[in-house]
Amino acid sequence: MGIVKNDTTQSGSATEAGTSDDKSSQRGATLTGYAMTLTLLVVMALGSIAALERSSEDFLTESGTSIGSPRATSVEAARSQLDGLSTQGNSLGVLPGP
């Protein structure tokens, strides 16, 4: 039972040359894979945003319709109260000035 030793000097240089080509092709394949994965994620994100936009628009339209017309602004509400006061008077029965 002896130890068998392989001579790696000749085959080592040939293997190293093949390995550097393999590394660059693997690096290119990895980069391509990353680019395709990123592209897929971007397309999925844009599709999801578009779907949410459509469904939220429908939801908001339906909700707005079921709620009814918007309330008056604070200025419009104040004017309507003042108009009511001028015809009815205040709690003391006194009508406002001019």
C-alpha positions as CSV (number, residue, x, y, z in Angstrom):
1,M,0.0,0.0,0.0
2,G,2.0,2.8,-1.3
3,I,1.1,6.5,-1.7
4,V,0.5,7.4,-5.3
5,K,1.5,11.0,-6.1
6,N,0.1,12.7,-9.2
7,D,2.2,15.2,-11.1
8,T,0.1,18.4,-11.2
9,T,2.6,20.7,-12.8
10,Q,1.7,20.0,-16.4
11,S,-2.0,19.3,-15.9
12,G,-2.2,22.2,-13.4
13,S,-1.4,24.8,-16.0
14,A,-3.9,23.4,-18.4
15,T,-6.5,23.2,-15.7
16,E,-5.9,26.8,-14.6
17,A,-6.4,28.1,-18.2
18,G,-9.6,26.2,-18.5
19,T,-10.7,27.3,-15.1
20,S,-10.2,31.0,-15.9
21,D,-12.4,30.6,-19.0
22,D,-15.0,28.7,-16.9
23,K,-14.9,31.5,-14.2
24,S,-15.5,34.2,-16.8
25,S,-18.4,32.3,-18.4
26,Q,-19.8,31.5,-14.9
27,R,-19.5,35.2,-14.0
28,G,-21.3,36.2,-17.1
29,A,-24.0,33.6,-16.5
30,T,-24.4,34.8,-12.9
31,L,-24.6,38.4,-14.0
32,T,-27.2,37.5,-16.6
33,G,-29.2,35.6,-14.0
34,Y,-29.1,38.6,-11.6
35,A,-30.2,40.9,-14.5
36,M,-33.1,38.6,-15.4
37,T,-34.2,38.3,-11.7
38,L,-34.1,42.0,-11.3
39,T,-36.1,42.5,-14.5
40,L,-38.7,40.0,-13.3
41,L,-39.0,41.8,-9.9
42,V,-39.5,45.2,-11.6
43,V,-42.1,43.8,-14.0
44,M,-44.0,42.2,-11.1
45,A,-43.8,45.4,-9.0
46,L,-45.2,47.5,-11.9
47,G,-47.9,45.0,-12.5
48,S,-48.9,44.9,-8.8
49,I,-49.0,48.7,-8.7
50,A,-51.2,48.9,-11.8
51,A,-53.6,46.3,-10.3
52,L,-53.8,48.1,-7.0
53,E,-54.4,51.4,-8.8
54,R,-57.3,49.9,-10.7
55,S,-58.9,48.2,-7.7
56,S,-58.4,51.2,-5.4
57,E,-60.0,53.5,-8.0
58,D,-63.0,51.2,-8.2
59,F,-63.2,51.0,-4.4
60,L,-62.9,54.8,-3.9
61,T,-65.5,55.5,-6.6
62,E,-67.9,53.0,-5.0
63,S,-67.3,54.3,-1.5
64,G,-67.8,57.9,-2.7
65,T,-71.1,57.0,-4.3
66,S,-72.4,55.2,-1.3
67,I,-71.4,58.1,1.1
68,G,-73.0,60.8,-1.0
69,S,-72.1,64.3,-1.8
70,P,-69.3,66.0,0.2
71,R,-70.2,68.3,3.1
72,A,-70.0,72.0,2.7
73,T,-66.8,73.7,3.5
74,S,-66.5,75.7,6.7
75,V,-67.0,79.0,4.8
76,E,-70.2,77.7,3.2
77,A,-71.4,76.4,6.5
78,A,-70.8,79.7,8.3
79,R,-72.6,81.6,5.5
80,S,-75.6,79.4,5.7
81,Q,-75.7,79.8,9.5
82,L,-75.4,83.6,9.2
83,D,-78.2,83.6,6.6
84,G,-80.4,81.7,9.0
85,L,-79.7,84.2,11.8
86,S,-80.6,87.2,9.7
87,T,-84.1,85.9,9.1
88,Q,-84.7,84.2,12.5
89,G,-82.9,86.5,14.9
90,N,-80.7,85.2,17.7
91,S,-81.7,83.5,21.0
92,L,-82.7,86.9,22.5
93,G,-85.0,87.7,19.6
94,V,-82.8,90.5,18.4
95,L,-82.1,90.7,14.7
96,P,-78.5,91.6,13.8
97,G,-77.6,95.1,12.7
98,P,-78.0,96.7,9.3
